[in-house]
């Protein structure tokens, strides 16, 4: 028995002498259990001067933009194919640029006269856009000119929708620079700042053309909610417009 | 009728009206609203040339302007009526040439023209049924009436002078 006790004492002493190693082992276990948190933080602190600069961030954004554009083209092609299957209005093909030669955005009539007409393939009903979005539709054509009924004209009615809530409505001109959006339901859930675009179900104008931004919402309107829309295209300032041919 | 209408170039000055309507010069607007150019041309013409010539000139101008504007509403009845009324005023009593009188006639004429457009839009249902004209229409009506009345003493006086010289020259 005594010989056995003598044998155990050195082992205990060795263990007591090795306490730093035990602490190290515990630290490693802690690192393992914390998924290397401390190590990463220390590494981040030490390597901060060598982190990638803004140039690399721009490369990444450029690559992301390229990827987005490619994806957008694919989605656009898919969308066009599906709309053809459903016989809905497409986004239009060729665009004809036309100068604004007469502008009556105030007064009793809200219209533009543009310097392109039937000879360039224009015909009534075609949508007219400007930098910023849709501004109206062609109402009449002559061989060399066309009259555009603006969205603000009291006779203008265009089907639109709010993309965020996917609620449809009728954009109605009332003779001011801000047309009224009349929804088809009482509680469309829209708010000021929502973007309004042409309806994907429209058979008159291409879908998803930006129209404007909701400026205010009247929930108490009868029979359904109404909103005032600020057009995104500056009709008072635009000198050239684009007509989307079918 | 038509001492003035015998002069072709006098009739041709009516082409200034559609040209000004299309050009819509920005400096000559009030709160974005242009004056009633046909009123400013028709008033002196009718005062000098009589009711029949005034009514025909009003109808002719209305035809041209309706062709330039969108929608079914028309300016022909109001302009024809104004031409006839101003022509009668020019033939009865002393000649009208004071600035205040010209401004007042232009104000009444523009108010009548705008009122006829509002009435037609109400009848055609361009606005919400059961409600009156929306405030933008009243804004346009007021701004155009005021601006036309302010411009009339200047522009109509000059035209009256010119037309009377032409009419007297044709008579002698």
Interface residues (C-beta under 8 A of the other chain):
Chain A: X101 X102 X103 X104 X105 X106 X107 X108 X109 X111 X113 X139 X140 X147 X149 X153 X154 X155 X174 X175 X176
Chain B: X21 X22 X23 X24 X29 X31 X32 X33 X34 X69 X70 X71 X73 X114 X117 X121 X126 X127 X134 X136 X137 X140 X144
